[in-house]
Amino acid sequence: MATPEAPLREILKSISFTRFPLCHIDPFFVPEPISRPQLFVYPPTSSATPTTDVECLRTLALLKFANYEFDLHYTSEPNSSPNAQLPYLLLPDGTAIDNQHIEGHLSLGKEEDNVAYYALAKHGLVPAAEYLVWVDPAGFEGIGGRYLAGYSAVARVGLGWIRSSGVARKLQWGMAEYGAALDGDVIYENAVRSLDSLLVLLGEGEFLDGEAPGRLDALVFACLNAFLDAPVKSPVRTLLTQHGSKYKPLVDYVLRIIEKHFSEIKP
């Protein structure tokens, strides 16, 4: 039995679509081919390291520790990455790897032995560094706000408020001890307790992960550098740099890594 669609179907079969050739339009922009992976990070806010952002510097350190060949590029636009976060790695075949999957791409092997210390740094140092950059008014003006330099003044105000509020909410959700109000003093106190434990772990050694730097070194180095290299003061920076500080071995540790792995990269 014929269906209502049958006549239309027969008509379509009789049409030769070769009579309607497609018009090919060349793309307006074709990116230049790349021969090496490209790492995109926030630009530096000072001259000591290629970038001050903790996650960008942590990833950069991992690549350097793994002797990974790549080119470094600066951007203030996180939306250019697959997950709207910096850093990200662009491969020669066009694949873009977000910051959450770069470690897997490096195939660093088994997890480090210092899992507890890694968790300690994530709980104590990372929140303090994020608070300094994005929530603390002086820190935001000196660091976080500069990451938004590519936007108009009005956009910087709006984007800065969104980022600052988001970081503050994340810190409150992840750390119940902060209570209803985000307390910067408590955040910095947690960071100092982490420093005490890391100081014991470092001892007389060159790296925290043993004879060669690893994931823990990349994370701790990035966090400590944020405090030391920031153009604003913080309680953590004061403790690290004051005369006769017991934390001087950690400062020397940061300087060793910069000298050994970043001296050829000019911000």
C-alpha positions as CSV (number, residue, x, y, z in Angstrom):
1,M,0.0,0.0,0.0
2,A,1.4,3.4,-1.0
3,T,2.2,5.8,1.7
4,P,1.8,9.6,1.5
5,E,5.6,9.9,1.4
6,A,6.0,7.6,-1.6
7,P,5.5,10.2,-4.4
8,L,8.0,12.5,-2.8
9,R,10.5,9.7,-2.4
10,E,10.2,8.8,-6.1
11,I,10.7,12.4,-7.1
12,L,13.9,12.6,-4.9
13,K,15.2,9.4,-6.5
14,S,14.8,10.9,-9.9
15,I,16.8,14.0,-9.2
16,S,20.5,13.9,-10.0
17,F,22.3,15.8,-7.4
18,T,25.2,16.2,-9.7
19,R,23.3,19.1,-11.2
20,F,23.8,20.9,-7.8
21,P,27.5,20.9,-7.3
22,L,28.8,22.0,-3.9
23,C,30.8,25.2,-3.8
24,H,34.1,24.8,-1.9
25,I,35.1,27.8,0.1
26,D,38.7,27.9,1.5
27,P,38.9,28.6,5.3
28,F,39.6,32.2,6.3
29,F,42.4,31.2,8.6
30,V,44.7,28.2,8.6
31,P,47.1,27.9,11.5
32,E,50.8,27.4,10.8
33,P,51.9,23.8,11.2
34,I,54.0,23.1,14.3
35,S,56.8,20.7,14.7
36,R,57.0,20.5,18.5
37,P,54.3,20.5,21.2
38,Q,53.3,24.0,22.4
39,L,52.6,24.8,26.0
40,F,50.3,27.7,26.7
41,V,50.5,29.4,30.1
42,Y,49.6,32.7,31.8
43,P,52.3,35.4,31.2
44,P,54.7,36.2,34.1
45,T,54.0,38.9,36.6
46,S,57.7,39.2,37.6
47,S,61.1,38.2,36.2
48,A,62.2,35.2,38.3
49,T,60.2,32.4,36.5
50,P,58.4,32.1,33.2
51,T,55.0,32.2,34.9
52,T,53.8,32.8,38.5
53,D,50.5,30.9,38.2
54,V,50.7,27.8,40.3
55,E,49.1,25.3,38.0
56,C,51.0,26.7,34.9
57,L,54.3,26.6,36.7
58,R,53.6,23.1,38.2
59,T,52.9,21.8,34.7
60,L,55.9,23.6,33.2
61,A,58.1,22.1,35.9
62,L,56.8,18.6,35.2
63,L,57.7,19.0,31.5
64,K,61.2,20.2,32.4
65,F,61.7,17.4,34.9
66,A,60.7,14.9,32.3
67,N,63.1,16.4,29.7
68,Y,60.0,16.9,27.4
69,E,60.7,19.0,24.3
70,F,58.2,21.8,23.8
71,D,57.8,25.5,23.0
72,L,56.4,28.0,25.5
73,H,53.7,30.5,24.6
74,Y,51.9,33.1,26.7
75,T,48.2,33.8,26.7
76,S,45.7,35.5,29.0
77,E,42.7,33.7,27.5
78,P,41.9,30.5,29.3
79,N,38.9,29.9,27.0
80,S,41.3,28.9,24.3
81,S,42.0,25.6,26.1
82,P,39.7,22.5,25.9
83,N,38.4,23.0,29.5
84,A,38.7,26.8,29.8
85,Q,41.6,26.5,32.1
86,L,45.3,27.2,31.7
87,P,47.7,25.6,31.0
88,Y,47.1,23.4,28.0
89,L,49.4,21.5,25.6
90,L,48.9,21.6,21.8
91,L,50.5,18.7,19.9
92,P,51.7,18.8,16.3
93,D,48.8,16.7,15.1
94,G,46.4,19.3,16.4
95,T,45.4,17.5,19.6
96,A,44.9,19.9,22.6
97,I,45.5,18.3,26.0
98,D,44.0,20.1,29.0
99,N,45.8,20.6,32.3
100,Q,44.1,17.6,33.9
101,H,45.5,15.1,31.4
102,I,49.1,16.4,30.7
103,E,50.6,14.2,33.4
104,G,49.0,11.2,31.7
105,H,50.5,12.3,28.4
106,L,53.9,12.4,29.9
107,S,53.8,8.8,31.1
108,L,55.7,9.6,34.3
109,G,55.4,6.1,35.6
110,K,54.2,5.0,39.0
111,E,52.9,7.4,41.6
112,E,55.5,8.9,43.8
113,D,56.1,7.4,47.2
114,N,55.3,10.6,49.0
115,V,51.6,10.5,48.5
116,A,50.8,11.8,52.0
117,Y,53.1,14.8,51.5
118,Y,51.5,15.5,48.1
119,A,48.1,15.5,49.7
120,L,49.5,17.8,52.4
121,A,50.7,20.3,49.8
122,K,47.4,20.2,48.0
123,H,45.6,20.8,51.3
124,G,47.9,23.4,52.7
125,L,50.0,25.2,50.1
126,V,47.7,25.3,47.0
127,P,44.7,27.0,48.8
128,A,47.1,29.6,50.3
129,A,48.6,30.4,46.9
130,E,45.1,30.6,45.2
131,Y,43.9,32.8,48.0
132,L,46.9,35.1,47.6
133,V,46.5,35.4,43.8
134,W,42.7,35.6,43.4
135,V,41.0,36.5,46.8
136,D,43.4,38.7,48.8
137,P,42.8,42.3,47.5
138,A,46.5,43.2,47.3
139,G,47.4,39.8,45.7
140,F,44.7,40.2,43.1
141,E,45.8,43.7,42.2
142,G,49.4,42.6,41.9
143,I,49.0,39.1,40.3
144,G,45.5,37.9,39.4
145,G,44.4,41.2,37.8
146,R,47.4,41.1,35.5
147,Y,46.3,37.8,34.0
148,L,43.2,39.7,32.7
149,A,45.3,42.5,31.2
150,G,44.0,41.6,27.7
151,Y,40.5,42.6,28.5
152,S,38.9,46.0,28.8
153,A,38.7,47.7,32.2
154,V,35.0,46.9,32.5
155,A,35.5,43.2,31.5
156,R,38.4,42.9,34.0
157,V,36.2,44.0,36.8
158,G,33.5,41.5,36.0
159,L,35.8,38.6,35.2
160,G,37.9,39.3,38.2
161,W,34.9,39.2,40.5
162,I,33.7,35.9,38.9
163,R,37.1,34.3,39.3
164,S,37.7,35.6,42.8
165,S,34.2,34.5,44.0
166,G,34.7,31.1,42.4
167,V,38.0,30.5,44.1
168,A,36.6,31.7,47.4
169,R,33.7,29.3,47.1
170,K,35.9,26.4,46.2
171,L,38.2,27.0,49.2
172,Q,35.2,27.1,51.5
173,W,33.7,23.9,50.1
174,G,36.9,22.1,50.3
175,M,38.0,23.2,53.7
176,A,35.4,22.8,56.4
177,E,37.6,24.3,59.1
178,Y,37.4,27.8,57.4
179,G,33.8,28.1,58.6
180,A,31.1,30.3,57.2
181,A,33.6,33.1,56.4
182,L,36.7,32.5,54.5
183,D,39.6,33.4,56.9
184,G,42.9,34.2,55.3
185,D,44.7,33.8,58.5
186,V,43.5,30.2,58.8
187,I,44.5,29.5,55.2
188,Y,48.0,30.9,55.8
189,E,48.4,29.0,59.1
190,N,47.6,25.7,57.2
191,A,50.3,26.6,54.7
192,V,52.9,27.2,57.4
193,R,52.1,23.8,59.0
194,S,52.7,22.2,55.6
195,L,56.0,24.0,55.4
196,D,57.1,22.5,58.7
197,S,56.4,19.0,57.4
198,L,58.1,19.6,54.1
199,L,61.1,21.1,55.7
200,V,61.6,17.8,57.7
201,L,61.1,15.8,54.5
202,L,63.7,17.8,52.5
203,G,66.3,17.6,55.2
204,E,69.7,17.7,53.6
205,G,68.4,16.5,50.3
206,E,68.3,18.3,47.0
207,F,64.7,17.3,46.1
208,L,61.6,16.2,48.0
209,D,61.1,13.2,45.7
210,G,64.6,11.8,46.1
211,E,67.5,12.0,43.8
212,A,65.5,13.4,40.9
213,P,62.6,15.8,41.0
214,G,59.1,14.5,40.6
215,R,55.4,15.4,41.0
216,L,55.8,16.5,44.6
217,D,58.7,18.8,43.7
218,A,56.7,20.3,40.8
219,L,53.8,21.2,43.1
220,V,55.7,22.5,46.1
221,F,58.1,24.5,43.9
222,A,55.2,26.1,42.1
223,C,53.5,27.1,45.4
224,L,56.6,28.3,47.1
225,N,57.6,30.4,44.0
226,A,54.1,32.0,44.1
227,F,54.8,33.3,47.6
228,L,58.4,34.3,47.0
229,D,58.0,35.8,43.6
230,A,54.7,37.7,44.2
231,P,55.0,41.5,44.0
232,V,53.0,41.7,47.3
233,K,53.8,40.6,50.8
234,S,52.1,37.7,52.6
235,P,52.5,36.0,56.0
236,V,54.1,33.0,54.3
237,R,56.6,35.1,52.3
238,T,57.5,36.9,55.5
239,L,58.3,33.7,57.3
240,L,60.3,32.3,54.3
241,T,62.4,35.4,53.8
242,Q,62.9,36.9,57.3
243,H,66.5,37.0,58.6
244,G,67.5,33.7,60.3
245,S,64.4,31.9,59.0
246,K,64.3,28.2,59.7
247,Y,62.7,27.9,56.3
248,K,65.8,29.0,54.4
249,P,66.4,25.5,53.1
250,L,63.1,25.7,51.3
251,V,64.0,29.0,49.8
252,D,67.4,27.6,48.6
253,Y,65.4,24.6,47.3
254,V,63.3,26.9,45.0
255,L,66.4,28.8,43.9
256,R,68.2,25.5,43.0
257,I,65.3,24.4,40.8
258,I,65.1,27.7,39.0
259,E,68.8,27.7,38.4
260,K,68.9,24.1,37.2
261,H,65.7,23.8,35.1
262,F,64.6,27.4,34.2
263,S,67.7,29.5,33.7
264,E,67.5,29.2,29.9
265,I,63.8,30.2,29.8
266,K,63.6,34.0,29.9
267,P,60.2,35.4,30.9
